[in-house]
Amino acid sequence: MLYRSLAIFLWLTIFLSCRQETGNIESLKEPSLDSLDYNEKFRPQFHFSPPTHWMNDPNGLVYNNGYYHLFYQYYPEDIVWGPMHWGHARSKDLLHWENRAIALYPDSLGYIFSGSAVVDKTNSTGFGTNENPPLVAMYTYHLDKGAKAGRHDFQTQGIAYSLDNGETWTKFEGNPVVPNSGIHDFRDPKVFWHEEMQKWVLILVAGDHAIFYQSDNLKNWQETGRFGKNAGAHGGVWECPDLFKLPVSNSDEAKWVLLISINPGGPNQGSATQYFIGDFDGKTFTPEHNDIRWVDFGRDNYAGITYNNEPNNERIFIGWMSNWDYGQQTPTTTWRSSMTVPRELSLEKIGEHVYLKNYPVSQFQTLTAEEKVVLTSVQDSIISFERSDFEGVEISFQLNLDGDSEIALGTENYKTIFGFKKETNEFYVDRSNSGQIDFADNFANPLITSPNITDKNNVKLKILVDRASIELFIDGGLVVLTNQVFPSSIYDQFFITEGIDAIENLKISTIKSVWHEE
C-alpha cells in the first residue's frame, strides 16, 4: 500500500532548516504533494526512490523491532549532490516503504557521509538501557572547508544513537570517535558484532585499502589490520566496504565475503562493486583468490551494503541504482536516483572456486503471484504484451548457449539489447537505442562481461523491468547486469532476434506497483 497520508504529514513537518559547519542554510523546500503519488515520468514502481530531491548510497541498513530501516545519502535542496544528510525510510517486508523524517543533518564537524547502523543489544555504549537498547549509527563526517583548504584530515568518523527505533537521533558529544591522522579518503564505516571475539568490528576504507578496528563500546577503537593495497581493482578510490560470513551452498564450508565499491574503475566504466572471498580472523582479511570479481556487471549498481541484525539469518543487499559517470544527469525533474531490488546474497562452489551470487529476495514473488500478463500478439520473434503504467514486468526463461543468442526489451521504436557471443564467451548490453540517451555522453557505451556460468546448455534467466531500469539475473544471480533505461513509453515488447529455438519455459508476469496497490 502507499502510506500516502503518513508520508505527506511527515514530509510537511520536517525541520525548516538544517545546520552545516557555517551555520544555517536555506529553508528546506517542502516536497510537492504530487510527487508523493510516485507518478512522474521514469518514477520506479517497485524500487525505492526518494519522495523528492537527490539520493545516492544506501546507509545504515539494519533490522529492528519489526522494521527494515533504509537510510541513504540525501540532499534535500536539489536533485544533484550537495551537503549530505541521512534520509530515512522503513519497511516491514523490504517491498513497501514508508518515508520518514530526515535522520541526520550536517553540523559543525561536517556533512554526514555514508556509514552503517547496529542494534547495541547489550547497551555497551550506555546510550540506552538493557530493556531499550539503542540503535547506533556510525558515519563519516566530511568537513568541506577542510577539504577546500587542502587538508588531508577532513574526514572523521562519528556516531549517533536512537532510542525510538530510528525516528529521532542524538549525536554523541564525544565525536569524532575515530579521528584522522592525515588520510585523504578516510570514510564509509561498516560496523558489526563479532560473536566469537565478543567485540565490535569496524572496517573503513582509506583511498586504496581497507583498515580494520576493534572496540568494546563503539566509542573507543583500536586498529587491528589492513588489507588491499596489492589486491583487487584499483582504477579509482575504494568506498563503502562491507564484511560478513556466509555458508557455501551444498557444503559444510563457510567463507567471509568482503565488498568494496570503487569509483571509477568498474568493469564497464564508472563506478561498481567488487568482492573478495576469504577468511577474517577478527583482525584482518585474507583473500583466497587473486582474480578481480564483481557483484554486478551492469553500470547501475554501486555502493551496496547489507543488513545488520536480519531476522532470518539471510544476507540482504541493496545498492544505489546509478553510476557516478552520469548519476547527476539522468532525466528526472523533482527527484533523482533509486535503489536496486533488495537481493539475498549466497555462495556457490563451481569447480575449485567459490563465487558470490545475488538474487531478488524471496518475498519479491508476492508482487508477481498469479499476475500473468496478457499477450496481445506473438508474431515471428516479437512477443507483445499488455502492461499498465503502474506495473513492471518479470520475464523468466531458460536459454541454451550453444550458439550466439540475442534478446531485447522495448517498444516498436526503442529497445535495450542483451546478447551472448559464443566465440568470445561474452554477454553484452546495448543501450544505444534504449530511449533517451543524450543527457550524458557515455550513457550508451556498450557493456561486455565474461560470465562464470555453470551449465551453458541450461542457463536460467530472470529479467525485472521497471519504468526506467532492467535487472538481469543469469544462472540464479551468478552473473547480474543492472542498468537504467529512459524510454519515452513503457516497454511492452520482448524480442528474440537470435537463438529463438534455444529459449524454453518462457514466462511473463506483471509486477505490482508498491506505491499504487489498491
N, C-alpha and C positions, 0 to 999 in steps of 0.2 A: 504494500500500500504506500501511497505518498503521504508522508506525515506533513501535509501542507500547512495546516493551521499552526502546529507546533513550530515548524521551521520559520514561518513568517513572524511569529511572535518573538522567537529567539533572535532572529537576524535584525529585527527592528529595534531590539533593546540592547544591541551591542554597544559597548562604550563608544562615545562620540569622538574620542581622540586616543592616541597611543603615544608612548614616550620613547624617544631614542636617547642616545648619549648627548644630543644637542638640545633636548627639551621637547616640547610638544610639536607635533607635526599637524598638518591639516586634518580637519574632521574627517572621519571615515565616511565614505559615501554609502548611503543606505542602498541595498540591492533593490532593483526593480522587482515589484511583485510578479510581473510577468515572467521573470527569469526563474521563479520558483515553480513554474509549470513544466520546466525542463522540455521546452518545445521549440527552442531556437534551431536554426539550421545547424546540422552537424552535432547536435547535442546527443550524447550516448544515452541509450535506453536501458542497458543492463550493466553498464560500467559506472563507477563512481566518478563524478566530476563536481567541482565546487559550485555553489549557487551563483556566485559572481567572481570576477577578478582572476588573478594569477595563482596557479598551483604548480609545484613540482614535487620533490621527493616525498614518499611516504615516510612518516616518522612515528616513533613511539607505539608500534604495533603491540598491543597487549590485550589479553582477555581478563575480565574481572567482573564477578557478580552478575553474570548473565549477558554481558556485552563484549563484543569485539570492538575495541577502540581503534580508530584510524585518525592519527594526527598527520599533518602534512605541512610542507613548506608553503607559505601563503603570504601574498601581498595584497592587502585589502584596498588599495588605492588605484590599481591599474591592471591591465591584462598582460603586462610584461613584468619581468623580475624587478623587485625593489627591496626595501628594508624588510627582512624576513620575520614573520610571525609563525606560530604554530596554529593552523586551522584545526578543526576537530569535527569528526562525525563518529557515530557509533551504530552498531548493528547487532541484532540477535542471531542472524543467520549468514552473515557475510554477503548477503544479496541486497537487502533493503536497508537503506541508510537514513539515519536521522541527522540532520545538520545541527550542530551545537555552536555555542558562542566560541569566539577565539580563545584559545587556551593560554598562550604565552605571547607577550608583547616585548619588543626591544626595550632596553633600559640603558643605563649609563655604561654598562660593560659591553654593549654591542647589540647587533642583530641576533636573532635566535635561529641558528642554522640547524642542520639535521642531527638526529640522535635517536634514543630508544627509551623505553619505559619498562619498569618491572613492578611486580607486587612484592613489597617488603614484608613477607608473611610473618617473620619473627620480630618485626619492628626494630631491626638492627640500627636504624637511623635515629630512633627515638622521636620521629616526627608524628607517629600515631600512637596506637595502643595495641595490645595483643588482640583485643576484641575488634578493633577497627584499624587493621594495618594499612599503611599508606600506599598509594601509587607513587612511585618516584620516577621522574623523568630526568634523563641526563642528555644534555645538548651542547652544541658548540656556540660559544659567544664569538661573534665576529665584529671586532672594533674597526669600523670602516675608516675613521680618521687616522687610526694607527696604520692601516694598510696604505692609505694615500700618502702618509708621511714616510713610507719606505721602511717601516719597522718589520721585523720578522716574528714578533711575538704577539701579533694582533688577534690570534685565535686561541681561546682557552676553553675549558670545559666547566659548565655549571650544572646544578641540579635544582629541581623544584619538586614539591610534593602536593598531593591532593588527598583529602580525607572524605570526599563525597563522590568517589568513583569518576574522577576526571572532569567534573563540572567546573570547579574553581581550583586555582593553583597558587601556591605560595613559594616564592623563590628563597633558597637557603641564604641566610645572611652571611655565611662564610664563603660564598662564591668569589673566585673560581676554586673548584676543588682539585682541578688538575691544571696548574699553571704551565706556561710555555717558556722553554729555555732558549727559544730562538729558531723554531722550525716554521718555515713559511706556510706550509699547508698542514695543519695540525687539527684534525676535525673528525666529526661524524661518529661519536661514541656508540658502541653497541655493548650493552651490559647484560649479563645473565648470571644465574646462580649455578655454581659448580658443585654438584651434590657430593662427589667423592671427597673433595677438599674442604667442603663446608666453607666456601669463600665466594665472594662476588668476583667475577672476572670481567674485565673491560678490555675491549680491543679498539684502538684508534688507528687512523691512517695518517702517515707523515710523508706526504709527497710521493715517494716511490716505494714505500714499505709500510708494514703494519707493526704496531707496538702493543704489547700485552701488559696488563696490570692486574694486581690482586688487591682486595680490600675486605675488611670485616664489617664495614658500616656504610659503604657507599660515599663516605666523605674523605677518607684518608687512603691514598692509593700508593702502591709500590710497584715500580716496573719490574717485570719478570723475564721478558724476552722480546725479540724482534724477528720479523720474517719478511722476505720478499724482494730484497734488493737485486737478487740474481735469479728470480723465479717469476714466471708468468709474463703477461703482456705489459709493456712499459711505453706505449705510444702516447700516454698522457698521464695526468695526475690520478693517483689512487683515491677512491672515495667510497663512502657508505659500506663499511665491512659488516659481515655477519659470520657467526661461528656456531655450529651446532652438531650434534651427533645423530646419525641415522642408522637403522638396521639395513643390511643388504638383503634385498628380496630373495626369498627361497634359499636362505643360508643362515648359519649361526653367527655370522660376522656382523660387526658394526663399525662404521667409519665416521671420522669427523669431516665436516664439509666447511670450507672457508669461502665466502663470497666476497669479491672485491669488484666494485664498479670502477670504470676507467673512462676518462674523457680528456682528449679524444683517444683514438686507438682501437675502436671496435672492429669487428671482423668485416663490417660493411660500411666503414667510415663513421665518424662521430662517436657517440657515447654507447657503451654496452657494459654488460656484467660478466666477468669471468668467474670460474670456480676452481677450487683445488680440493682434492680428496687426500686424506692422510690421517695423521694422528696428532692429538693435542694432549700434552702431559700435565696440563694445568698451568704451564709457564710459557710455552711457545708451541708453534705449529710446525710439523714436519710433513711435507708432501710425499706421496708415493709415486708420482708421475712427473715427467718433465715437459709434456706437451701442454699447449695452451688450449683451454676448454671454455666454452661459452654457454651461459644459461639459455640464451636466446640468440638466434642468428638474424632475426629481424632488426629493423632500425629503430624500433619504438618500444623498448623495454629497458629501463635504466633505473639505477639507484634502488633496486628492490631489496627488501629485507623481510624477515619472518616474524611471526607472532611469538611472544613470550607467554607462558602460562596457558597454552592452548589446552582446552579441557579434555580433548580426545587423544592426546599424545601424538597428534599429527604435526607436521611442519608446514605451516601455511605461509605462502609467499605472495606479496603484492609488489608490483613495480610501477614506476611512472611511465605511462604510455606515450613517450615522446622522445626527442633527441635534441641535444643542445645545438646541433647543426642548424636547426630551423624551428626549434620549440617556441620561440617568441614571435614567430611569423605566421603560424598556422591561421587559417582564415575564419576565426570566430570573433565575435564583437563584444560580448558582455562578460565572457568567461574564457578561460583558456586552460587546456590540458585535462586529461583524465587518467585513471589508473587501469592497470590490467585487470582482467578477471582474477579473483583470488585462486591460487593454484596450490595443490598439495605436492610437496617435493618427496622424492623417493630415490633409492639407489638400486641399480641393476648391474649385475656382473655379466659381461659379454666377453667370452674367452678368458683372458687373464686380467682384464681390466674392469674397474668399477666406474660406472657413469651416473650422472645426476639426471633425473627426469623431472619434468614439471607438467602438471595436467590439471584441468579445472576441478575444483573441489566437488565432492560427490553431491552436495546439496544443490549444485547448479542444475542438476537434472530436473528439479522441481519446476524450473522455468520452461521446460520443454515437454513435460509429461503430457501425453495424449494430445499434443498440439502438432498435428501434421499439416503441412502446407497444402494448399490446393494447387495442383499442377494445371496450368492453363493450356500448355501445349508441350509436346515432345516431338521435335522436328529435327531430323538429322542429328547434329551434335549439339543442339541448343535445347535446354530444358528451361522453360519459363514457369514462374510460379507467382501466386498472389502473396502479397506481404503488406500489411498496413504500415502506416507511418510510425506507429508506436510498437513495432515488433522488430526483433532481429531474426536471424536465420542460423540454424545449425545444420551443417551438411556433413554426413559421415559416409565413408565407403572404404573398400579395400582396393588396392592397386598392385598389380604385378609389374615390377620394374625390370622386365626382361627386354625393354627397348625404350626409346625416347617416349616421354609422356608429357602432355601439356593440358592443363585445365585453366579456366578463367572464371571470374565472377564479375558481373557488371550489368550494363543495360545495352540497348541497341547501339548506343554511341560511345560508351565508355566501358573499360574493363581493366581489371588487375589480373595479370597472368602469373601462374605458378607452373613451373616445369621441371623435368628431370632429364638430364643428358647421361645416357648410359656410358658413353665412351670416356667421359671425364669423371663419372660418379659424382655429379653435382646437381643440387637443387638450385633453382634461380627464381627470382621475382622481378617482374617488370611493372612499374607504376607509371610509365611514361604516358599512358593514355587512360589513367585511372579516374580522371575528373579534373578538379582544379589543382594545378601544379606550379603555377607561375609565381607563387608567393615566396619561393626560395629557389636559388639556382641549382642546388644539389638534391632537392627532394626526390626527383625522379631518377636518380642514379640507380643502375641495376644492382641487385643483391645476389650474391652467389655463396653457397656453402657446400662443403663436402660432408655428407652425413655419416653418422655411425648408426646403421640400421641392422636389425638382427636377421631379417629374412626378406630378401628382395622379391621373393615370389608371393609374399602375402603381407604387404605393408598396410597398416590401418591408418587412416587419416580422419581427423576431425577439424572442421572449419567453423569458427564462430564469426558471424558478420553482424556488426552493429552499424549505426548510421555512418560512422567515419572511421571504422577500423576493421581489420581482418586478422584474426589469430588462428594460425595453422599449427596443429599438433600432429606430428608424424611419429608413428611407432610408439604410441602411448606417452608421448612427451619427451622421447629421447632426442628428437630434433624439433625445435619450435621456431616459428617465424611470426613475429608480431609486427604489424605495420599499419600505420594510419593511411586512410584514403579520404578524399573530399569530393565525392561525386555530386553532380548537380541534382540528381534524383536518386532515390534508394535503389540499390542493386536488386534486381528481380529476375536475373537470368544466370544460369550455370552452363558454361561452355566446355565441351570436351573436344578439343581440336586435334589431339593426337592420342593414340593409345586407348581408344574408346572400348575396344574389346577386352582390355585388361581391367576395367572397373567392374566391381562386384558389390552387391549388398548396399546399393545406394539408398540413403535415407535422408530426407529433407524435412526439418521440423521448424516451426516458428519458435522464437524465444520471447517470452512475455516481457513487457516493459516493467521494470521495478518501480517506475515513477507514475505509471498510469493504469495500474491494476484496478479493477472495479471492486 
